Amino acid sequence: MLQLRETLTFDQAGIVVESKDENNGKSLYMKGICIQGGVKNANQRVYPVNEIQRAVSTLNDQIKGGYSVLGEVDHPEGLNINLDRVSHMVNEMWMDGPNGYGKLKVLPTPMGALVKTMLESGVKLGVSSRGSGNVSEDGAGKVSDFEIITVDIVAQPSAPGAYPKPIYEHLMNTNGGYKAFNSARDKQAQEYLKEKLVNIIGKLQSK
């Protein structure tokens, strides 16, 4: 079984941010597409609709049974939930057409407070499904035995214009810059990109 992570930007996921009055005050929610079915995604994988449907149903059964499905900020290592990174809880998932939708409740944790501040300030955050499954080796990238573990909240630029211009230009003129930029589209190479950006920002600040 492989670890599978699929990221959608704020716009791709069609995120809706809702604020609701509840018994303990106002609660903030994010709602939108968490995983797309039947199409080849940026990771060159295809999730058959029936696989998503079964995984969504299983997760909902867990939620209804009293299991708390917690999510984190950014891309954590592995499939385990790190309690110090938890920012939200998956309240519900459902199917709409070929896609799996989710409703995430932002929690009053340190990371949840960070997410809330960014959302209320107009920051567009995306989502990343985290799960396991098998991928066919015939080049089709078809996923089978798919299981959703959780849905994380991420901030990930999807185009050159999403980076501040000076950093982007410096990145593209640095040795390995194009490699670093292309790594932004490869979800398995995020750590490489982060390292490059940190080095570039450090050089800019030292000038």
VMD Tcl script that draws the C-alpha trace (Angstrom):
set ca {
  {0.00 0.00 0.00}
  {1.24 3.49 -0.89}
  {0.74 6.78 0.90}
  {-1.40 8.92 -1.38}
  {-1.74 12.69 -1.10}
  {-3.72 14.80 -3.53}
  {-3.72 18.58 -3.26}
  {-6.37 20.99 -4.52}
  {-6.05 24.77 -4.43}
  {-8.73 26.98 -2.92}
  {-10.24 27.56 -6.37}
  {-9.93 23.95 -7.55}
  {-11.69 22.74 -4.43}
  {-14.37 25.43 -4.69}
  {-13.86 26.16 -0.99}
  {-16.65 27.93 0.87}
  {-15.84 29.42 4.28}
  {-18.75 29.53 6.72}
  {-19.08 31.06 10.18}
  {-21.84 29.66 12.39}
  {-23.15 30.60 15.84}
  {-23.04 27.56 18.09}
  {-23.46 26.91 21.80}
  {-19.83 27.74 22.56}
  {-19.66 30.78 20.30}
  {-18.82 31.15 16.63}
  {-17.35 28.22 14.72}
  {-15.57 28.42 11.37}
  {-15.98 25.80 8.64}
  {-14.40 25.07 5.26}
  {-16.46 23.16 2.72}
  {-15.57 21.96 -0.78}
  {-14.10 19.23 -2.98}
  {-11.51 17.12 -1.18}
  {-10.73 14.60 -3.90}
  {-11.60 14.40 -7.60}
  {-12.74 11.19 -9.24}
  {-12.48 9.83 -12.77}
  {-9.81 12.24 -14.04}
  {-6.01 12.10 -14.16}
  {-4.73 14.55 -11.58}
  {-1.45 16.45 -11.18}
  {0.18 13.34 -9.72}
  {-0.80 11.36 -12.84}
  {-3.18 9.23 -10.81}
  {-6.80 8.38 -11.52}
  {-9.23 7.67 -8.68}
  {-12.20 5.66 -10.01}
  {-15.49 7.09 -8.74}
  {-16.45 3.79 -7.09}
  {-13.17 3.84 -5.12}
  {-13.84 7.36 -3.84}
  {-17.45 6.50 -3.06}
  {-16.46 3.49 -0.97}
  {-13.72 5.42 0.86}
  {-16.07 8.34 1.60}
  {-18.74 5.96 2.89}
  {-16.24 4.20 5.18}
  {-15.01 7.50 6.61}
  {-18.56 8.71 7.24}
  {-19.38 5.47 9.05}
  {-16.39 6.10 11.32}
  {-17.56 9.67 12.01}
  {-21.12 8.52 12.78}
  {-19.67 5.87 15.09}
  {-18.04 8.58 17.21}
  {-14.54 8.50 15.68}
  {-12.89 11.94 15.45}
  {-11.23 12.44 12.06}
  {-8.60 15.10 12.75}
  {-6.61 16.99 10.13}
  {-3.38 18.97 10.16}
  {-1.80 22.04 8.61}
  {0.57 21.44 5.68}
  {1.92 18.07 4.48}
  {2.84 15.90 7.49}
  {5.08 12.88 7.15}
  {3.33 9.51 7.18}
  {-0.28 8.65 7.83}
  {-0.30 9.19 11.60}
  {-2.04 12.23 13.07}
  {0.30 14.59 14.97}
  {-1.81 16.13 17.73}
  {0.44 19.20 18.01}
  {-0.28 19.99 14.34}
  {-4.07 19.46 14.40}
  {-6.05 22.44 13.10}
  {-9.47 21.03 12.25}
  {-11.85 18.10 12.31}
  {-13.60 16.48 9.35}
  {-17.28 16.70 10.26}
  {-18.69 15.05 7.16}
  {-17.84 13.78 3.69}
  {-20.21 13.08 0.81}
  {-20.31 12.44 -2.92}
  {-21.51 14.97 -5.48}
  {-21.10 13.67 -9.02}
  {-17.63 12.08 -9.36}
  {-16.06 14.07 -6.52}
  {-15.73 13.57 -2.79}
  {-16.70 16.67 -0.79}
  {-15.90 17.44 2.84}
  {-16.86 19.82 5.62}
  {-14.00 20.79 7.94}
  {-14.50 22.45 11.32}
  {-11.61 24.69 12.38}
  {-10.68 23.88 15.99}
  {-9.48 26.29 18.74}
  {-5.98 24.78 18.74}
  {-2.79 26.79 18.06}
  {-2.79 25.60 14.44}
  {-6.54 26.10 14.18}
  {-6.13 29.68 15.38}
  {-3.52 30.19 12.64}
  {-5.91 28.84 10.00}
  {-8.77 30.97 11.34}
  {-6.68 34.15 11.25}
  {-5.59 33.49 7.68}
  {-9.12 32.67 6.46}
  {-10.60 35.74 8.14}
  {-7.84 37.82 6.54}
  {-8.78 36.58 3.08}
  {-6.00 34.01 2.59}
  {-7.03 31.28 0.15}
  {-6.09 27.93 1.64}
  {-6.33 24.63 -0.22}
  {-6.94 21.07 0.92}
  {-4.98 17.84 0.59}
  {-6.52 14.41 1.00}
  {-4.27 11.91 2.79}
  {-4.78 8.20 2.43}
  {-3.46 4.88 1.22}
  {-4.01 2.63 -1.76}
  {-2.40 0.83 -4.67}
  {-1.52 2.37 -8.03}
  {-1.46 0.33 -11.22}
  {1.97 -0.10 -12.81}
  {0.75 -0.09 -16.41}
  {1.15 3.68 -16.79}
  {-2.57 4.38 -16.35}
  {-2.09 5.41 -12.71}
  {-5.37 3.81 -11.64}
  {-5.86 3.72 -7.87}
  {-7.37 0.71 -6.09}
  {-8.03 -0.28 -2.46}
  {-8.24 3.42 -1.64}
  {-8.74 4.53 1.96}
  {-9.05 8.14 3.14}
  {-7.24 8.80 6.41}
  {-8.00 12.51 6.67}
  {-8.06 15.83 4.81}
  {-5.35 18.40 5.59}
  {-5.30 22.17 5.05}
  {-2.47 23.46 2.87}
  {-1.14 26.65 1.30}
  {0.42 25.83 -2.05}
  {1.03 28.17 -4.98}
  {-0.13 26.60 -8.23}
  {1.35 29.08 -10.73}
  {4.37 31.42 -11.09}
  {2.19 34.42 -10.27}
  {1.47 32.91 -6.85}
  {5.06 33.64 -5.76}
  {6.26 37.18 -4.95}
  {7.90 38.36 -8.18}
  {11.42 39.06 -6.84}
  {11.61 35.59 -5.28}
  {10.25 33.93 -8.41}
  {12.72 35.70 -10.70}
  {15.61 34.93 -8.36}
  {14.51 31.33 -8.19}
  {14.47 30.93 -11.97}
  {17.95 32.49 -12.26}
  {19.51 30.32 -9.57}
  {21.33 27.07 -10.28}
  {18.71 24.38 -10.14}
  {15.99 27.01 -10.18}
  {13.91 25.37 -12.89}
  {14.27 22.06 -11.11}
  {13.03 23.66 -7.90}
  {10.11 25.30 -9.68}
  {9.06 22.11 -11.44}
  {9.23 20.35 -8.09}
  {6.31 22.53 -7.02}
  {4.14 20.43 -9.31}
  {5.51 17.16 -7.95}
  {3.90 16.56 -4.58}
  {6.64 14.11 -3.60}
  {9.31 16.79 -3.99}
  {7.87 19.46 -1.67}
  {10.77 19.25 0.77}
  {13.24 20.03 -2.05}
  {11.25 23.12 -3.00}
  {11.02 24.33 0.60}
  {14.79 24.01 1.02}
  {15.43 25.98 -2.19}
  {13.02 28.75 -1.23}
  {14.48 29.08 2.28}
  {17.99 29.43 0.80}
  {16.81 32.00 -1.76}
  {14.91 34.06 0.83}
  {17.98 33.99 3.07}
  {20.15 35.34 0.24}
  {17.63 38.08 -0.54}
  {17.48 39.15 3.12}
  {21.27 39.30 3.38}
  {21.54 41.76 0.46}
}
mol new
graphics top color blue
foreach p $ca { graphics top sphere $p radius 0.5 }
foreach p [lrange $ca 0 end-1] q [lrange $ca 1 end] { graphics top cylinder $p $q radius 0.2 }
display resetview
